[in-house]
Amino acid sequence: MADRTLKGSRIGSTSLQGETGVELSPRRKVEYVTDKGVVFSVVFDADAEPPPEWIDQRSGEIGFLDDEAGRTARAELEAKENSQRTPWDMLIERRTRDELEELLAERLKLLRARRGTTEQ
């Protein structure tokens, strides 16, 4: 066992194997464009299909491919953002504005009674 150990090696140290005979797979750069017009590139394997959207590591914005898949992904994201319902939208779906005003008046009356104050 002692004849196999390497002196000076430790956990997390770099490999002692050289790069001779190592062939990297072919790669390609894919460019993405953000809404602000910032162009950034990401390196993918040559055989991999790049996703239509990618987040820029520097700005944190979403970039889209400048092709049909990218335009489709951008349209889907915009439709999703526009269709998100807020809590107010959900409340208005359940109650009318008059019902909400009436409920508010009742709750205020109850709170004022608890505190011992009268309506103004």
N, C-alpha and C positions, 0 to 999 in steps of 0.2 A: 504494500500500500504506500509506503514511504517513497518508493521509487517513481510513483506516478504523480505525485504532487509537484506543483510548480512553485518555486520560491518567489515571493513577492506578489503573488496573485491574491486577489480578495474578491469578495462578493460585489458585483456591480462593476467590475473592472472591464476594460475593453477586451475584445476578442483578440487572441494572438494569431488567428488565421488571417492570411493575407487575402487580397482581392483578386489574385491571379486565378484565371479560369472562371470567374464569375461573369455571367452575361445577364444584364438587366433586361426586363421585358420592354418592348417598344412602347413609347408614351407619346401623348399629344396634348397640346395646350388648347383649352376651350375658353372662349371669351364670353363674359356675361356683362350685361349693361343694366345699371340701376335706373330708377326713375329720374335721378338727377343728372344722368348722362355719364356717370363714372363707369369706366370700363376696367374690369379686372379679369385675370385669367386664372384658371385652375388646371392642374396637370392630372390627366386620367390615363389609364391604360389604353392602348390603341384599340383594343377590342371592346372596351366598355362603352355602353351608351350613356352619354352624359345626361343628368337630370335637367329638366327644363328650367328649374330655378335653383339658386345657390345663394347662401348668405355671405356677403363680403366680410372678411375677417377684420378689416381695418375700420370700416364705418358701421357695420352691423346691419346694413340695408340689404334688402333682397334684390338680387340681380337675376335677370332673365336672359335666356338665349336669344339671339337675334335671328330667329327663324320661326316657322309656323308653330312648333311645340312651345317655344317661349312666349309667343303672343297668346296662345291658348291658355297657358298657365297664368299669365298676367290677367287675362279677362276673368278667369275663375277666381283669382284672389280678390279682384275688385268686386265681383259679384258677391263673394262671401262677406267682405267687409261691409258692403251696403245692406246686406240682408240680416245682419246681426240685430237682434232685438234687445232693447234696453229694458231694465225693470219698469221704467215708466210706460213703455209701449205695452208690456204685458199687463200692467195695471189698467190702462185705458181699455184694453180688450175685455176686461172683466166687469168694469164699472163705468158708468157715465160720469161726466164732470159734476153734474148736480148731486149724484149719490156720494161722490167723494167730498164735496163741500159739506153735505149733511153729516157724514161720518166725522169729519174734522171738527165741526161745531159740537157734536156730541162728546167727542174725546176731550176737547178743550174744557167743556163744561164740567166733565167728570174730574179732570185734573185740578181745575180751580176749586172745586168743592173739597177735594182732598187737602189742598193747601190752605183752605180757609179764606180764600180771596173771592171777591165777587167779580162778576163780569163788568167790563168797563163800557 
